[in-house]
Amino acid sequence: MKNIRNKEISERRGTAAEAKAAQLAAYRAAKEAAEPNREARMAEQRAIAEARDARRAEREQAKRDEKNRLEAEAAERAAALAAAETAEADAREAANKTRVSRVLDDEAARKAERDRRYANRKARQR
């Protein structure tokens, strides 16, 4: 059971100050005892933060490399597509030219055949 007695205000204040001083002394003692550990922990935390930053930079570099690779592939595909379209257009143009030349050759052969028949007919009439 508590010691119930009337304490005067100055006695209570003194007891509170002693308790506060004891807590402060305990805090300072714990702080001094933890000082070597604190520096080791801070060094460990710095190392962890540096490693985290290095990993973040590595991830960002990997993302940039992947983006550049994808852009290069897209450019290659676009160039290949443009080359294919150009080749197709050239082939179509060459086919048109050969068709036109065949038509002209056929027309010339028809005219030559017609002229030959006309000359034969005129030769028979004389």
C-alpha positions as CSV (number, residue, x, y, z in Angstrom):
1,M,0.0,0.0,0.0
2,K,1.1,3.5,-0.7
3,N,2.7,5.5,1.9
4,I,0.0,8.0,2.6
5,R,1.2,11.0,4.3
6,N,0.9,14.6,3.7
7,K,3.8,15.9,1.9
8,E,4.3,19.5,1.5
9,I,4.6,21.1,-1.9
10,S,8.3,21.8,-1.6
11,E,9.0,18.1,-0.8
12,R,6.9,17.0,-3.8
13,R,8.8,19.4,-6.1
14,G,12.1,18.1,-4.8
15,T,11.1,14.5,-5.4
16,A,9.9,15.4,-8.9
17,A,13.2,17.2,-9.7
18,E,15.2,14.2,-8.4
19,A,13.2,11.8,-10.6
20,K,13.7,14.1,-13.6
21,A,17.4,14.3,-12.9
22,A,17.6,10.5,-12.6
23,Q,15.8,10.1,-15.9
24,L,18.1,12.6,-17.6
25,A,21.1,10.8,-16.2
26,A,19.8,7.4,-17.4
27,Y,19.2,8.9,-20.9
28,R,22.7,10.3,-21.0
29,A,24.2,7.0,-19.9
30,A,22.2,5.1,-22.5
31,K,23.2,7.6,-25.2
32,E,26.9,7.3,-24.3
33,A,26.7,3.5,-24.2
34,A,25.0,3.5,-27.6
35,E,27.5,6.0,-29.2
36,P,29.8,3.3,-30.9
37,N,26.7,1.4,-32.1
38,R,25.1,4.6,-33.4
39,E,28.1,5.4,-35.7
40,A,28.1,1.8,-36.9
41,R,24.4,2.0,-37.6
42,M,24.7,5.4,-39.4
43,A,27.5,4.0,-41.6
44,E,25.4,0.9,-42.3
45,Q,22.4,3.1,-43.2
46,R,24.6,5.3,-45.5
47,A,25.8,2.1,-47.2
48,I,22.3,0.9,-47.6
49,A,21.2,4.3,-49.0
50,E,24.1,4.3,-51.5
51,A,23.3,0.8,-52.6
52,R,19.6,1.7,-53.0
53,D,20.7,4.8,-55.1
54,A,23.0,2.6,-57.2
55,R,20.2,0.1,-57.9
56,R,17.8,2.9,-58.8
57,A,20.4,4.4,-61.2
58,E,20.9,0.9,-62.7
59,R,17.2,0.4,-63.2
60,E,16.9,3.8,-64.8
61,Q,19.8,3.1,-67.1
62,A,18.3,-0.3,-68.0
63,K,15.0,1.5,-68.8
64,R,16.8,4.0,-71.0
65,D,18.7,1.3,-72.8
66,E,15.5,-0.7,-73.4
67,K,13.7,2.5,-74.7
68,N,16.7,3.2,-77.0
69,R,16.7,-0.4,-78.2
70,L,12.9,-0.3,-79.0
71,E,13.3,3.0,-80.8
72,A,16.1,1.6,-82.9
73,E,14.1,-1.5,-83.7
74,A,11.1,0.7,-84.7
75,A,13.4,2.8,-86.9
76,E,14.8,-0.4,-88.5
77,R,11.3,-1.6,-89.1
78,A,10.3,1.7,-90.6
79,A,13.4,1.7,-92.9
80,A,12.7,-1.9,-94.0
81,L,9.1,-1.0,-94.7
82,A,10.1,2.1,-96.7
83,A,12.6,0.0,-98.6
84,A,10.0,-2.7,-99.3
85,E,7.5,0.0,-100.5
86,T,10.2,1.5,-102.7
87,A,11.1,-1.9,-104.2
88,E,7.4,-2.7,-104.8
89,A,6.9,0.7,-106.5
90,D,10.0,0.1,-108.7
91,A,8.8,-3.4,-109.6
92,R,5.4,-2.1,-110.4
93,E,6.9,0.7,-112.6
94,A,9.2,-1.8,-114.3
95,A,6.2,-4.1,-115.0
96,N,4.3,-1.2,-116.4
97,K,7.2,-0.3,-118.7
98,T,7.5,-3.9,-119.9
99,R,3.8,-4.1,-120.5
100,V,3.9,-0.8,-122.5
101,S,6.9,-2.0,-124.5
102,R,5.1,-5.3,-125.2
103,V,2.0,-3.4,-126.3
104,L,4.1,-1.2,-128.6
105,D,5.9,-4.2,-130.0
106,D,2.7,-6.0,-130.6
107,E,1.2,-2.9,-132.3
108,A,4.3,-2.6,-134.5
109,A,4.1,-6.4,-135.4
110,R,0.4,-5.9,-136.3
111,K,1.2,-2.9,-138.5
112,A,4.0,-4.8,-140.1
113,E,1.7,-7.8,-140.8
114,R,-1.0,-5.5,-142.2
115,D,1.5,-3.7,-144.4
116,R,2.8,-7.1,-145.7
117,R,-0.8,-8.2,-146.5
118,Y,-1.4,-4.9,-148.2
119,A,1.8,-5.2,-150.3
120,N,0.9,-8.8,-151.2
121,R,-2.6,-7.7,-152.3
122,K,-1.2,-4.9,-154.4
123,A,1.4,-7.2,-155.9
124,R,-1.4,-9.6,-157.0
125,Q,-3.4,-6.9,-158.5
126,R,-0.6,-5.8,-160.9
